[in-house]
């Protein structure tokens, strides 16, 4: 029996290594073997491999199968809050936001009961879901609750920044992005690249508001349609306060802050600048095709860290 359990753990460990290498089919085969051995010995450790297996299925977008594996793991150990959070992530991927929030609520209750600081993971995921529903004030409340538990929770600062930006609270958003950036920099985390384009976009929107005040939104003022795009953002010049890292590291930053022209220029008597604007737009289209730009610059959050909760 002990030999079987040790072998099951070895298969699970091999599966995790293969999954990290994105050899998903090979990893699933290892998880299948581990599952058979743990099931044979009626071990509750079977929940570990079921969650690992489910995460691969989620990454492969087999959401229904991932849902089944997570629920099977919950049936083995209904008191493990991590599994509820991870099931919630799958439900969000299926656009079943209300069902996901219910899973986050269950996880929060279990962690609260145990007075665990890991409760921050449930709150963070819950906030992400509320953000997707455009319930910005409720989402901000959950992000702040997570930060209250762990002031160095960089993901929550980043998520809160995104919510504040969506409410046009740009100065507050920039402050949250700054905190996330400092924490990721402190930990030498590659996740820092996520906050740079968002911070820059908040600066861009903030400058757009000031520009609107400057020109008074005069429809007959020739600079207005050039200086602001249809969304009310600056067509150019926002990059003067943007961290240089955006240009060096982020294709999103490259797209958002392509220098399409100066802040103000007359339409009628400066053809070269208009030509430069047209060339800039063409370059932007090419950049969009190359980097596969998303629908918007500011994303709700980074991939949920709860999906990587340790399942050794």
Secondary structure, DSSP 8 states (H G I E B T S, - for coil): -HHHHHHHHHHHHHHHHHHHTT-HHHHHHHHHHHHHHHHHTT-TTHHHHHHHHHHHHHHTT-HHHHHHHHHHHHHH-TT-HHHHHHHHHHHHHTT-HHHHHHHHHHHHHHHHHTT-TTHHHHHHHHHHHHHHTT-HHHHHHHHHHHHHH-TT-HHHHHHHHHHHHHTT-HHHHHHHHHHHHHHHHHTT-TTHHHHHHHHHHHHHHHHHHHHHHHHTT-TT-TTHHHHB-TTS-BSSSGGGGS-HHHHHH-HHHHHHT-----S---STT-HHHHHHHHHHHHHHHHHHHHHT--S-SS-S-SS-GGGG----
